[in-house]
Amino acid sequence: MKIEDIKFEQKASQRIYNDYMKRIKKATSSLSKESQDDIYMEFNSHIFEFIQHNKEKNEIDALLDITEKLGIPEEVLKPLVADKKLEQATKTFNPIHVFKALILNFTNGISYIFFFILYLFLFGFVFLIYAKISTPSIVGLYVKKDSFSPVILGKLSPESQMRNQVTEILGNGFIPAMLLLIILFYFLITLLLKIKKSINQKTQS
């Protein structure tokens, strides 16, 4: 769908309008094309209607009034983009979208910090798989030999293993176990984000 830009009589007005709409495009560039177009069209519509209803005003004054009323794109659109990204993440289960949604919502409440920490754990499990492949003898889940209480999940040199009297208990099952944790953590994070989004919508309505 092609969105028609507004044409102005004065060159200065056209430049202000073009610059403002470019900033909207830039502020929404991380969203899907459909979401970008929706937001662009909404702002464009507000500007057009305001100009049409204020024809008695000087063109440039009317444009400055409506852009000031709509606000600075980079600031006004930040929470909207964060919310749209969260919606995109919960629909697609795409890890890149989920991560971007968490980054954008990082300042929107302590719950998102919790989600971000969970996501760091998820990436930690991915790192451990690569570490296990590259240095299998020093990566694993280590427990005390006499108590089987977990000591460390990660890298532990042979010297540290002997000094702490620990043994690795997963062996060849380490990578499958990490893959299982990655899947569980990922779906847990995404489902919790869906619940959070639903709560946000109920709060706003």
N, C-alpha and C positions, 0 to 999 in steps of 0.2 A: 504494500500500500504506500503510495507516494503522498507525502505531506506537503501541501502547498505553503511556502513561506509567504509572509506578509510583505507586500510591496509598499514602500513609503515614497512620498514626493520629495522629501528633503534627503540629501546624501548623508547628512549627519545622523538623521533618524535611522536610516538604513544601516549605517555602520554600528550604531548602538544596539539595534535589534540583532544584527548578524552576530555581533560579539557575544551578546547575552545568550543567544540560542546555541552558539558554539560551546559556551561554558556548560550549558545543560547537557549537551552531547558528551562532553568530556567527563562530567560528574557522574554520568550513568553508563559509561563505556564498559563497565564490568558486568552489566546485566545482559540478558538475552535481547536479541533484536526487537522482539515483540514488546518487552517491557520498556526498552529505550524509546520506541515509537509512541507507546501509550503516554509516557511522561512528557515527551516532546510535544505531542499533540495537545495535551492538557494545558501546558504552559502557553503554547501558541494560541489556543482557543481563548484563554483568559486575556491575553494581550489584545487579540483581535476584537473581542467583545467590548473591552474597555475603551479602545480607540474609537469604535463605532458609536458608543454611547457618550463620548466626550468630544464630539467633532467641533464644539465651540472653542475648545482649547487649542493652543498651538500644538502642532503635531509632536514636536520633540518634547514639550512639557508633559503631554499626555503619556508619551512612552516612558519618560523618566518616572512619572508618578506610578504607573503600573509595575514597572520593574522593581521600583523601591518597595512597593506593596507586596510583591511576590517574594522578594528577598534575594539574598546572595545565593546563587545556585549551589556553590560548594558547601554552604552551611545548611540551607533549607533541605537539600536533597539527601544529605548524609544519612539521617534516620530512615528515610524512605528507601534508599538504595540498600541499606542494611537489612531492612525488613523484606524487600523483594528478593535479595540474595538468600535470605533464610528460607523463604518460600520455595525458591528454586532448588535449594539444597535438599529440603525435605521431600520434594517431588521426585528428584532424579537419583538420590542416593549416591551422587557423584562426589568422591572424596575431595576433589579440588574445590567444588562449590561449597561443600560443608566447611572446609578450612577457611575459605574466603568469607563465608557468612560469620564464622566465629571471630575472625579478625575484625570485620566491620562492626560486629556487635560487642566487641571487647569492652567498650566503655559504657555499654547499656545496662549494666547490672552485674552483681557478683556471681549470678548463676552462670553467665557466659564465661566468666573466668574459670569456673568449675568445669565447664564443657571443654575449654581450651586445655586445661590440665589433663583431662581424659584423652584428648586428642594427642597430646605430647606423649602419653603412655603408649598410645597406638603406634606412633612413629618409633618409639623406643623398641617395641617388639619387632618392627620391620628391620631396624638397625641390628638387633641381636641375631636375626636370621643371617644377614650378610656377614656379621662377625663370626658366627658359627661355621659358615662355609669357608671363610678365609683362615680362621685359627680355631679349628674344632677342639683342640686339646685343652684350651683355657676358657672356653665359653660354655655355660650351662647353668643348671639350677643346683646349687651346692647346699648340702645340709650337714649338720654335725653327725659324725659316725655313730655316736652313742644315743642321740636323742631324736634324730631325723627332723629337727626343727629347722626351717629355712634360714640360711645365712645370707646368701646373695644370689641374685639372678643377674648374670652378666659375665664379665671377664674376671678371672682369678688366676694369677700365675701359679705354676707348680709349687714354688716356694711357699706362697701364701696358703695353698691347699694343704701342704704338710704342716705348716705352723699352726693353722686353725683346726687341723684334724677334721677336714670336711671331705665329702665325696659327692660326685656329680651323679644325680639319680635318673635323669631323663635319657641320657645316651642318644641313640638314634631317633628317639621320639621327641627330641628338643624342637626341631624345626616344625613338625606337625603340630606340636603343642603351641608354639608361637603363632602359627597360621590360624589355629582355632581361636586364640586370644584376640588376634587382629580382627577376625570376622565378628566375634562376640562384641568387642569394644566398638567397632564401627557401627554395627546395627543398634547397639545400646545408645550411642551418642546421637544417631540420626532419629531414633524413636523418641528420645528425651527432648530433642529439638522440636519435634512435631508437637509433643505435649506442651512444651514451653510456648510455641507459636499459638496453639489453641487457647492457652490461658491468656496470652497477650491480647488476642482478638476479643475474648469475653470481657476483659478488663476495659478495653477501649470502647466497646459497644454499650 
